Amino acid sequence: MPWRMEVKRALISLSDKTGLEAFAPGLAALGVEIVSTGGTAKMMRDRDIPVTEISDYTGFPEMMDGRVKTLHPKVHGGLLYVRGNAEHERQAAEHGIGPIDLVAVNLYPFESVSRRPGASFADCIENIDIGGPSMLRSAAKNHASVTVVCDPADYPEVLRQLQEHGATTPELRRRLAAKVFRTTGHYDSLIAKYLAAASGDAEPLPDAFALPLRKAQALRYGENPHQKAALYGPFSDRFEQLHGKELSYNNILDLTAAYDLIQEFQAPTVAILKHTNPCGVGSAPRLCDAWDKAFATDRQAPFGGIIAVNRPLDGDCADAIAEIFSEVIIAPDFGPAALERLRAKKNLRLLKYDTSAAAGDGLQIRSVTGGVLVQERDAAVASMEHWRPVTRRRPTDEELEAMWLGWRVVKHVKSNAIVYAARDRTLGIGAGQMSRVDSSKIAIWKAGEAGLSLKGSVVASDAFFPFPDGPIAAAEAGATAIIQPGGSVKDNEVIAACDERNVAMVFTGMRHFRH
């Protein structure tokens, strides 16, 4: 076989010794000489597996609390020299460097240590592996001749090929080398992120950008059945699934949007979403009443939607919610009666979310052709003290409260976005239209379909009105006040149209586009 690269010597150095009890004896049974370090060597000696300590192999003692043990020419020369290259072979022989044909290494547990509550900076630094990544990278670079294994899940296939052929295939060695560079890249990005945070580095968008994410779970498919998909990152740290079938790609998008929206509210609130857009939001001292208000906004779209609450879900509210079909319910907790009622629906997914983490933390990342766009999350919302009244009539206290609710909802509606609101509920929502006045017309139509009056309502717009037609349509529908960012070249005309109709308007100075 032209690809045949026999394994006569292996170097094994493991923090995670999972699978070693089968892998090492398998190698030894094939006559492979095993060189090892520290605790890994001890484990093999305890099992009567022949092993040579790395210090005996290199002729150089481990030192500096083990920081220097594998950083030696006999190790890296044995990994890196090109087999069959006459000059490399000559230099290896001259310096007594023998070939190392297989490396099994995994890395110090920096990730788990750095996430451990109370872990000191010194502990984290000590768990930055240097020799491990160096050996892995050397072996992976020379994978034409060296088999490199950084994942115990690959031990069985490596051992099988060695047992059947006495060598590994080029295809396997190349696949394992690719895994090495993914692993070391992830490891380095974790360390960089930790050190940046520890140093107070507030630069959110560095010149080089890496995502230290592990696959959390494979998904059945993406947005559509013909698309493959997976979830990466510590999603389960934020959400705990209590019931129901496996989450889909679309479920995760929707529940994330629901989580972000519900975090805007302090009073007991219920939000209903569909395809990441709010269908209705209601607030009331009792969650059950808040549900009635949210559901009344649109009694059609919520079927198959996502429901979010910001209080432990009680039995009464669960009974009301159970009257319609929903995909997912998220809450900070579920009361026993609520769980009993909702678990009767075997396909309904129930998720408990962590209330200790801020909704708007971190970065938002979206793929584009040839790259990704990265931005800070839109965690800001212009509070009342920053609003600027621009019309002759100032809004009443009740209108201000309605504006505050509508303004927090509209930032979570796809642009162009219009929300008609009262002080404790949404009344009509128009999302994602190419024209802002069309979004307003949809919101008015939705309110009419639900039998809700817009008389005395307020209108929230995610971006400025480019023409007076939007505010005029709102006033004709019964709205008495408008909240919007302002900033149009026709602001004066928009203000004049509101003054003619005795509509109060405030500018926030903050836009909330959502594409």
Stockholm file with secondary structure:
# STOCKHOLM 1.0

chainA/1-515         MPWRMEVKRALISLSDKTGLEAFAPGLAALGVEIVSTGGTAKMMRDRDIPVTEISDYTGFPEMMDGRVKTLHPKVHGGLLYVRGNAEHERQAAEHGIGPIDLVAVNLYPFESVSRRPGASFADCIENIDIGGPSMLRSAAKNHASVTVVCDPADYPEVLRQLQEHGATTPELRRRLAAKVFRTTGHYDSLIAKYLAAASGDAEPLPDAFALPLRKAQALRYGENPHQKAALYGPFSDRFEQLHGKELSYNNILDLTAAYDLIQEFQAPTVAILKHTNPCGVGSAPRLCDAWDKAFATDRQAPFGGIIAVNRPLDGDCADAIAEIFSEVIIAPDFGPAALERLRAKKNLRLLKYDTSAAAGDGLQIRSVTGGVLVQERDAAVASMEHWRPVTRRRPTDEELEAMWLGWRVVKHVKSNAIVYAARDRTLGIGAGQMSRVDSSKIAIWKAGEAGLSLKGSVVASDAFFPFPDGPIAAAEAGATAIIQPGGSVKDNEVIAACDERNVAMVFTGMRHFRH
#=GR chainA/1-515 SS CTTCCBCCEEEEECSSCTTHHHHHHHHHHTTCEEEECHHHHHHHHHTTCCCEEHHHHHTSCCBTTTTBSSCSHHHHHHHHSCTTCHHHHHHHHHTTCCCCCEEEECCCCHHHHHTSTTCCHHHHHHTCCSHHHHHHHHHHHTTTTCEEECCGGGHHHHHHHHHHHSBCCHHHHHHHHHHHHHHHHHHHHHHHHHHHHHTTCCCSSCSSCCCCCCEEEEESCSSSTTSCEEEESSHHHHEEEEESSCCCHHHHHHHHHHHHHHTTCCSSEEEEEETTEEEEEEECSSHHHHHHHHHHHCSSTTTTEEEEESSCBCHHHHHHHTTSCEEEEEESCBCHHHHHHHTTSTTCEEEEECSSSCTTCSEEEEEETTEEEEEECCCCCCCGGGCEECSSSCCCHHHHHHHHHHHHHHTTSCSSCEEEEETTEEEEEECSCSSHHHHHHHHHHHHHHTTCCCTTCEEEESSCCSSTHHHHHHHHHTCCEEEECCCCTTHHHHHHHHHHTTCEEEECSCCCCCC
#=GC SS_cons         CTTCCBCCEEEEECSSCTTHHHHHHHHHHTTCEEEECHHHHHHHHHTTCCCEEHHHHHTSCCBTTTTBSSCSHHHHHHHHSCTTCHHHHHHHHHTTCCCCCEEEECCCCHHHHHTSTTCCHHHHHHTCCSHHHHHHHHHHHTTTTCEEECCGGGHHHHHHHHHHHSBCCHHHHHHHHHHHHHHHHHHHHHHHHHHHHHTTCCCSSCSSCCCCCCEEEEESCSSSTTSCEEEESSHHHHEEEEESSCCCHHHHHHHHHHHHHHTTCCSSEEEEEETTEEEEEEECSSHHHHHHHHHHHCSSTTTTEEEEESSCBCHHHHHHHTTSCEEEEEESCBCHHHHHHHTTSTTCEEEEECSSSCTTCSEEEEEETTEEEEEECCCCCCCGGGCEECSSSCCCHHHHHHHHHHHHHHTTSCSSCEEEEETTEEEEEECSCSSHHHHHHHHHHHHHHTTCCCTTCEEEESSCCSSTHHHHHHHHHTCCEEEECCCCTTHHHHHHHHHHTTCEEEECSCCCCCC
//
